[in-house]
Amino acid sequence: MSPNENWREFVVAHVDGGVLDGVVTRVLPFGAFVEVAQGMEGLLPTVGGTGPLTAGAAVAVRLDKLDVQNRRFSLTLA
């Protein structure tokens, strides 16, 4: 499946903001990137009180903001 098809399928399947299971792939000072589907990573911004996240950690997240034009999305903890 091409990246375009992956993106379209992801948007259609997750536009409702349901809970997604993901894995933290990278942790940076401003947040963590979480893979929620193969090849689909979103940003989980750092928010006080959420506790430390580490690469490889499993997390439950919810789709917060979806930028279809730029193919980006941000997440919140579920």
N, C-alpha and C positions, 0 to 999 in steps of 0.2 A: 504494500500500500504506500502511496506517495505521501510526502509531508502535507500536501494540500488536502488530501483525502482524510488523513489523520486529524488535521485541524478541524475540518468540517464536521466529522463524526463527533469529535470531542465537544464542539460548540452545541450541536443539536442534542446530544445526550446529557449535557450538564448545565444547560442554560437556566434550569429551575433552582439552582443553588443548593442542591442536595449535599449530603455528607459524602466525602470521598476519603478513601484510605490512601495514604501516601507514604513515601519514604524520603527523609531529608537527604539531599545530595550534597549541598554546600551550605556552610554557615559563614555569614559575613557580618560586619558590624551593624548593618541596617536591617538584617533579617536573614531568613533561610530560604533556600530554594527547595521545593518539594516536588518530587515526581509523582503525579497522580495517575498517569497512564504512560504507556511506552512512548518516550519521546516528548512528553508533555510535562514541563516544569513550570510551576507558578511561584510567585514570591509570597512568602509569609513574613510580613514586616515584623520587626521586633516591637513587642508591646510589653510594657512593664508588668511584672507579675506572672508571665507565662512560663517562667523557669527556663533553664538552659536547654538548648537543643543541640544535638550532636549529629554528625553525618552518620547515616545508616539507621537512625531512629525512625520507628513507625509512628505516624501521627494521623489523627482524624481531622480533616479540614473541611471547610465550606467555601465554595466559590464566592468571592466578594465582589470583585470588579472584573468585567470582561471587556477587553479592548479588541474587538474583532478586526478592525483595520490594521492594527500593528501586531496582531497575533500575540497578545500578552494577557495575562490574567493575574490577579492577586487573590490571596487566600486569607481566611481567618481560622483560628482554631475552632473546632466544632464542640 
